[in-house]
Every structure is written in structure tokens, then in C-alpha cells.
């Protein structure tokens, strides 16, 4: 694993300096680990091939029923479309990930080699040129990390969609179908409830940022206030919430209205 530690400091604040620390990693695969990874990806592609065959049979049955009924069954058509989307995304992910992992070790070796070859002790090379070589190598490494992060985000989307598909598949079981059917019927009401809760949280976050942002770090910005309120929905109370009357009123009203 190659890691990059970034420390960003801002000294223009009125009260204190603002320091942000980020640690990013780039995982390298080589040797036996790379071979095992490739085998797993081949198994995934074989599974996707079988899944595509099942989708084709399902679409054939859906079209046959549609001719008999005069219209396609919405649930079966939705399943086929969802499975096709999942299969396509998985194939795209594997096609992008395999070349990335195969070249991870050579690329990292090249970048680290270029950083190690910078002639820091040479008097013939000017300092700006040394810094240019150094930051060029760092930017290359950060580029690899950014590409890896994008692929991981794409994989996360695939996993979430697959999770919902697995939940939907439980409707085959008569007992579990009661749960999934209840959720499907409650989707419209859940959507409106979620919209109302988000609206209330935005209003409370704006008030908290305006009133307590200059005094408390957990309400310093609108985004941080939303994060604080999200933890409050699980029952966590802000520290020292009873030190001022305004903060007490805010906390009590938030719990009363949101819950």
C-alpha cells in the first residue's frame, strides 16, 4: 500500500488556525495476490454470463406473456431491466479494474522511483526544478488514487443496486413477501415523510449555523450542522447542550419536531 498524507493549514481565521489532515491509500497487487484477484474476477465474469442467459430466458417469457395478455407484466420487466443494468455495470467495472490492478505495481514503482531519483543534494540542479520533479511525482500518485477512488465509488453503486435487488428477490418467499409488499405500498408515504424531515433538518441547520456557528465547532457550517443533526436523530445529544438557554431550546425543539 502506498499512502499520501496531506496537511492543509489556513492561518487567516479570526480566532485560530484551521488545519485539515487527509490520509489516502493506493493498494498495489502483485504476485500471488494479483493472480488470485484475476481468478476471482474471471469467476465474476462467468457468473455474469450465466446471469445474462437467465435474463434472456426471462425476457423471452415476458414477451410471450405480453403477447398473450396484450401488455407486459411490469414486475418481470423491471426485474429484467434491473438485472441487465447490474450485469452491464459489473462488466464495465471489471473491464476497468483489471488493467488498473495489473499496472498498479509498475506504475507505483515508476512514480516512487522518480521521486527517489530527484537529485536533492546536487548543486547543478536548481531548487525550482527539484520541486517541479517532486510535485509532478506526487500529482501522478494522487491521480492513481483519484482513479481508484472513482472505481470504488462505482463499485459502491453496483453493490447498493444489487442489495435492493436481493431484497426484491425475497418476495419469492411467501412470508418475506409480506415485508417487501408492505415496503412497496409504503414507498409513497415514506417519500413524503423523508421530504418533510429533510426540510426540517435544513431549517434547523440554518438556525444552528447562524446562532451557534461562531461559538461551537459542531455547528460551524451548514454541512457540519447537518452532520451533527444526523447523529442527533440516533439519540446523541450535543455536548454541553444545556450550557445556554438558546441551545437548550434548539435541542428540545429539534427532538420534538423531528421525532
C-alpha positions as CSV (number, residue, x, y, z in Angstrom):
1,X,0.0,0.0,0.0
2,X,1.3,3.5,-0.9
3,X,-0.1,6.3,1.2
4,X,-0.2,10.0,0.8
5,X,-0.6,12.3,3.9
6,X,-1.8,15.8,3.2
7,X,-1.9,18.5,5.8
8,X,-3.7,21.7,4.9
9,X,-3.4,24.7,7.2
10,X,-5.2,28.0,7.0
11,X,-4.0,30.9,9.2
12,X,-6.4,33.5,8.1
13,X,-9.0,32.7,10.7
14,X,-10.1,35.3,13.2
15,X,-9.8,33.0,16.2
16,X,-7.4,30.1,15.4
17,X,-5.7,28.4,12.6
18,X,-7.7,25.8,10.6
19,X,-5.9,22.5,10.0
20,X,-7.2,19.6,7.9
21,X,-5.5,16.3,7.6
22,X,-6.2,13.6,5.0
23,X,-4.7,10.2,4.5
24,X,-5.2,8.5,1.2
25,X,-4.0,5.0,0.2
26,X,-3.3,3.2,-3.1
27,X,-3.4,-0.5,-2.9
28,X,-0.9,-2.4,-5.0
29,X,-1.4,-6.0,-6.2
30,X,1.4,-8.2,-7.5
31,X,2.5,-11.8,-7.4
32,X,0.1,-14.3,-5.9
33,X,-2.3,-11.6,-4.7
34,X,-2.7,-10.4,-8.3
35,X,-3.2,-13.9,-9.6
36,X,-5.9,-14.6,-7.0
37,X,-7.6,-11.3,-7.8
38,X,-7.7,-12.1,-11.6
39,X,-9.1,-15.6,-10.8
40,X,-11.9,-14.0,-8.7
41,X,-12.7,-11.5,-11.5
42,X,-12.9,-14.4,-14.0
43,X,-15.4,-16.2,-11.8
44,X,-17.4,-12.9,-11.6
45,X,-17.5,-12.7,-15.4
46,X,-18.6,-16.3,-15.7
47,X,-21.4,-15.6,-13.2
48,X,-22.4,-12.5,-15.2
49,X,-22.5,-14.7,-18.3
50,X,-24.9,-17.1,-16.6
51,X,-26.9,-14.1,-15.4
52,X,-27.2,-12.8,-18.9
53,X,-28.5,-16.2,-20.1
54,X,-31.1,-16.1,-17.3
55,X,-32.1,-12.5,-18.3
56,X,-32.6,-13.6,-21.9
57,X,-34.9,-16.5,-20.9
58,X,-36.8,-14.1,-18.6
59,X,-37.2,-11.6,-21.3
60,X,-38.4,-14.3,-23.7
61,X,-41.0,-15.5,-21.2
62,X,-42.1,-11.9,-20.5
63,X,-42.6,-11.2,-24.2
64,X,-44.5,-14.4,-24.6
65,X,-46.8,-13.5,-21.8
66,X,-47.1,-9.9,-23.2
67,X,-48.4,-11.3,-26.5
68,X,-51.0,-13.4,-24.7
69,X,-52.1,-10.6,-22.3
70,X,-51.6,-7.7,-24.7
71,X,-49.3,-5.9,-22.3
72,X,-46.0,-6.9,-20.5
73,X,-46.0,-7.7,-16.8
74,X,-44.4,-4.6,-15.1
75,X,-42.7,-6.5,-12.3
76,X,-41.0,-9.1,-14.5
77,X,-39.9,-6.4,-17.0
78,X,-38.5,-4.3,-14.1
79,X,-36.5,-7.3,-12.9
80,X,-35.1,-7.9,-16.3
81,X,-34.1,-4.3,-16.8
82,X,-32.5,-4.1,-13.3
83,X,-30.6,-7.3,-13.8
84,X,-29.4,-6.1,-17.2
85,X,-28.2,-2.8,-15.7
86,X,-26.4,-4.7,-12.9
87,X,-24.7,-7.0,-15.4
88,X,-23.6,-4.2,-17.6
89,X,-22.2,-2.2,-14.7
90,X,-20.3,-5.2,-13.3
91,X,-18.7,-5.9,-16.7
92,X,-17.7,-2.3,-17.1
93,X,-16.2,-2.3,-13.6
94,X,-14.2,-5.5,-14.2
95,X,-13.0,-4.2,-17.6
96,X,-11.7,-1.0,-15.9
97,X,-10.4,-2.6,-12.7
98,X,-8.3,-5.4,-14.2
99,X,-6.0,-3.2,-16.2
100,X,-5.7,-0.8,-13.2
101,X,-4.6,-3.6,-10.8
102,X,-2.3,-5.2,-13.4
103,X,-0.4,-1.9,-13.8
104,X,-0.6,-0.9,-10.1
105,X,2.8,-2.2,-9.2
106,X,4.7,-1.0,-12.3
107,X,3.1,2.5,-12.1
108,X,3.8,2.8,-8.4
109,X,7.4,1.7,-8.9
110,X,7.8,4.2,-11.6
111,X,6.5,7.1,-9.6
112,X,8.4,6.2,-6.4
113,X,11.5,5.6,-8.5
114,X,11.2,9.1,-10.0
115,X,10.7,10.6,-6.6
116,X,13.8,8.8,-5.2
117,X,15.9,9.8,-8.2
118,X,15.4,13.5,-7.5
119,X,19.0,15.0,-7.0
120,X,18.3,16.8,-3.8
121,X,22.0,17.0,-2.9
122,X,23.1,18.2,-6.4
123,X,24.3,21.7,-6.8
124,X,23.9,21.6,-10.5
125,X,20.1,21.3,-10.3
126,X,18.1,24.4,-9.3
127,X,15.7,24.1,-6.4
128,X,12.6,25.0,-8.5
129,X,13.4,22.2,-10.9
130,X,13.7,19.8,-8.0
131,X,10.4,20.9,-6.6
132,X,8.8,20.6,-10.0
133,X,10.0,17.0,-10.3
134,X,8.8,16.2,-6.8
135,X,5.3,17.7,-7.2
136,X,5.0,16.0,-10.6
137,X,5.5,12.7,-9.0
138,X,3.1,13.5,-6.2
139,X,0.4,14.6,-8.7
140,X,0.9,11.3,-10.6
141,X,0.4,9.3,-7.4
142,X,-2.6,11.4,-6.5
143,X,-4.0,10.8,-10.0
144,X,-3.8,7.0,-9.4
145,X,-5.5,7.4,-6.0
146,X,-8.3,9.5,-7.6
147,X,-8.8,6.9,-10.3
148,X,-9.0,4.2,-7.7
149,X,-11.5,6.2,-5.7
150,X,-13.8,6.7,-8.7
151,X,-13.7,3.0,-9.4
152,X,-14.5,2.3,-5.7
153,X,-17.5,4.7,-5.9
154,X,-18.7,3.0,-9.0
155,X,-18.4,-0.4,-7.2
156,X,-20.3,1.0,-4.3
157,X,-23.2,2.0,-6.6
158,X,-23.2,-1.5,-8.0
159,X,-23.4,-3.0,-4.5
160,X,-26.2,-0.8,-3.4
161,X,-28.3,-1.6,-6.5
162,X,-27.5,-5.3,-6.0
163,X,-28.6,-5.0,-2.4
164,X,-32.0,-3.7,-3.4
165,X,-32.3,-6.5,-6.0
166,X,-31.6,-9.1,-3.3
167,X,-34.2,-7.6,-1.1
168,X,-36.7,-7.6,-4.0
169,X,-35.9,-11.3,-4.7
170,X,-37.1,-12.2,-1.2
171,X,-40.6,-11.5,-2.4
172,X,-40.5,-15.1,-3.8
173,X,-40.8,-16.4,-0.3
174,X,-44.5,-16.1,0.9
175,X,-43.6,-14.9,4.4
176,X,-41.0,-12.5,3.4
177,X,-43.2,-11.2,0.6
178,X,-45.4,-9.6,3.3
179,X,-42.4,-7.4,4.3
180,X,-41.4,-6.4,0.8
181,X,-45.0,-5.8,-0.2
182,X,-45.5,-3.6,2.8
183,X,-42.5,-1.5,1.9
184,X,-43.6,-1.2,-1.7
185,X,-47.0,0.1,-0.7
186,X,-45.5,2.5,1.8
187,X,-42.9,4.0,-0.6
188,X,-45.1,7.0,-1.4
189,X,-45.8,7.8,2.2
190,X,-42.1,7.2,3.1
191,X,-41.0,9.6,0.4
192,X,-43.2,12.4,1.7
193,X,-42.1,11.8,5.3
194,X,-38.5,11.9,4.2
195,X,-39.0,15.1,2.3
196,X,-40.6,16.7,5.4
197,X,-37.7,15.5,7.7
198,X,-35.0,16.8,5.3
199,X,-36.8,20.2,5.1
200,X,-37.0,20.4,8.9
201,X,-33.3,19.4,9.3
202,X,-32.3,22.1,6.7
203,X,-34.2,24.8,8.7
204,X,-32.7,23.7,12.0
205,X,-29.2,23.5,10.5
206,X,-29.6,27.1,9.1
207,X,-30.7,28.3,12.5
208,X,-27.9,26.5,14.4
209,X,-25.2,27.8,12.0
210,X,-26.5,31.4,12.4
211,X,-26.8,31.2,16.2
212,X,-24.1,28.9,17.3
213,X,-21.7,28.7,14.4
214,X,-19.3,31.3,15.8
215,X,-19.2,29.6,19.2
216,X,-19.3,25.8,18.6
217,X,-17.4,23.6,16.2
218,X,-20.2,21.2,15.8
219,X,-22.4,23.9,14.2
220,X,-19.6,25.9,12.4
221,X,-21.0,25.5,8.9
222,X,-24.3,24.3,7.4
223,X,-22.8,21.0,6.3
224,X,-21.3,20.3,9.8
225,X,-24.6,21.3,11.4
226,X,-26.4,18.8,9.2
227,X,-23.9,16.1,10.2
228,X,-24.5,16.9,13.9
229,X,-28.2,16.7,13.4
230,X,-27.9,13.4,11.7
231,X,-26.2,12.0,14.7
232,X,-28.9,13.6,16.9
233,X,-31.5,11.5,15.0
234,X,-30.0,8.4,16.6
235,X,-30.3,9.9,20.1
236,X,-26.9,11.5,20.5
237,X,-27.1,14.9,22.3
238,X,-24.6,17.7,21.5
239,X,-22.0,18.0,24.3
240,X,-22.8,20.8,26.9
241,X,-26.2,21.3,25.3
242,X,-27.6,22.7,28.5
243,X,-25.0,25.5,29.0
244,X,-27.2,28.1,27.3
245,X,-30.9,28.7,27.1
246,X,-30.8,29.1,23.3
247,X,-29.0,25.8,22.9
248,X,-31.5,24.0,25.2
249,X,-34.4,25.4,23.3
250,X,-32.9,24.3,20.0
251,X,-32.1,20.8,21.2
252,X,-35.5,20.2,22.7
253,X,-37.4,21.6,19.7
254,X,-35.3,19.5,17.3
255,X,-36.1,16.3,19.2
256,X,-39.8,17.2,19.5
257,X,-40.3,18.1,15.8
258,X,-38.1,15.5,14.1
259,X,-39.1,12.6,16.3
